[in-house]
Structure formats: structure tokens, C-alpha cells
Amino acid sequence: MIRTIASPLIGILMLASLAVATTTSALADPRDFTLVNQTDGIITHLYVSAVNTSSWEEDVLGRDILSPGESVDIYFTGGSDCVYDIKVLVLDGREGYLYGVNLCTTSTVTFS
């Protein structure tokens, strides 16, 4: 009798865990992207601002840095704009810009 109860219970738990995994993927923001550093310098700051914004938003990297050849995943919360300007600062003082990037259709942004 325990086997009869345990088998359906295990099946239900497996389906529930599959539903949670699927829901988590479905909730990913379409603007999330991977930033790749293909420069020869260390990226110290990353700014991502909607094109209709007149100033750069806060530094997305915070205290983190991105060494040459490394990448980092950037996640969005809130807002609904798709097109963004992106700015990076490199440790040696260089700056890089990408304007009008549609993050709803782009999953990787590379600075080189």
C-alpha cells in the first residue's frame, strides 16, 4: 500500500520541480545580456541607460571588475525599454560606447 501512494507522490514532486524550473526560465527578462570583455584592459565600470535618458545611470558592476577575456551576466529588473546605450570605463582611462543597442534581441554585448 505504501508503494502505491509513494509512486504517485514522487511523480507529482517531479512534475512540480519541472514546473518551477520552467517558470524560472520563463521569468527571465528579455533584456538580460552577457557582457564580454575582449579589450586588453580591465573594465571597471559599466553603465546601461535607456536611449531616452539624458544621463548615465549608476554603475552596474559596482565594486566588481571584468578582466580581459572574462564575461559577466547582466540582469534587468523593472522598466520595459528595449533600446539602450552602453558605456564602459577601462582601468587605464579609456572609454567605450555602444549606442542604440536593442537588448530585447541581443543576448551578448562585446567590447573589443
C-alpha positions in Angstrom: 0.0 0.0 0.0 2.8 2.4 0.7 4.3 1.8 -2.8 1.0 2.8 -4.4 1.0 6.1 -2.5 4.7 6.8 -2.9 4.8 6.3 -6.6 2.2 9.0 -7.4 3.7 11.3 -4.8 7.2 11.0 -6.4 5.7 11.7 -9.8 3.8 14.8 -8.6 7.0 16.1 -6.9 9.0 15.6 -10.1 6.3 17.4 -12.1 6.3 20.2 -9.6 10.1 20.6 -9.7 10.0 20.7 -13.5 7.3 23.4 -13.4 9.4 25.5 -11.1 12.5 25.2 -13.4 10.4 26.1 -16.4 8.8 29.0 -14.6 12.2 30.4 -13.6 13.4 30.4 -17.2 10.2 31.9 -18.4 10.6 34.8 -16.0 14.0 35.9 -17.3 13.9 39.4 -18.6 14.4 39.6 -22.4 16.9 42.5 -21.9 19.3 40.3 -19.8 22.7 40.0 -21.6 26.2 38.8 -21.2 28.9 41.4 -21.3 32.2 40.1 -22.8 35.5 42.0 -22.3 37.6 41.4 -25.4 39.7 44.5 -24.7 43.3 44.3 -23.4 42.3 46.2 -20.3 40.3 45.7 -17.1 36.7 47.1 -17.3 36.0 48.9 -14.1 32.6 50.5 -14.7 29.5 49.6 -16.8 26.7 52.0 -17.4 23.5 50.9 -19.2 20.9 53.7 -19.8 17.7 53.8 -22.0 18.3 55.9 -25.1 15.7 58.4 -24.0 17.6 59.1 -20.8 19.8 62.2 -20.8 22.4 60.9 -18.3 24.1 57.7 -17.5 22.5 55.5 -14.8 24.5 54.0 -11.9 27.5 51.7 -12.4 26.1 48.2 -12.9 29.4 46.5 -12.0 29.6 48.2 -8.6 32.8 47.0 -6.9 33.4 44.2 -9.4 35.8 44.4 -12.3 36.0 42.5 -15.6 39.4 41.3 -16.7 40.3 40.7 -20.4 38.6 37.6 -21.8 36.1 37.5 -18.9 32.3 37.9 -19.2 29.5 38.7 -16.7 25.8 38.2 -16.9 23.7 41.4 -16.5 20.2 41.1 -15.3 17.3 43.6 -15.5 14.5 44.3 -13.1 11.8 46.9 -13.8 11.3 49.1 -16.8 10.2 48.0 -20.3 12.5 49.8 -22.7 14.4 47.6 -25.2 16.9 50.1 -26.7 19.9 51.1 -24.5 23.2 53.0 -24.7 26.1 51.2 -23.0 29.3 52.7 -21.7 32.4 51.0 -20.2 35.4 52.5 -18.4 38.7 50.7 -18.6 41.2 50.9 -15.7 43.8 52.8 -18.0 41.3 55.6 -18.6 39.8 54.5 -21.9 36.1 54.6 -22.5 33.9 52.5 -24.8 30.4 53.3 -26.1 27.7 51.4 -27.9 24.6 53.4 -28.8 21.1 52.2 -29.6 21.6 48.5 -28.6 18.3 46.6 -28.8 18.7 44.4 -25.7 15.4 42.6 -26.4 17.0 41.0 -29.4 20.7 40.9 -28.2 22.0 38.4 -25.7 25.7 39.2 -25.9 27.4 42.6 -25.9 31.2 42.5 -26.6 33.7 45.4 -26.1 36.9 44.9 -28.0 
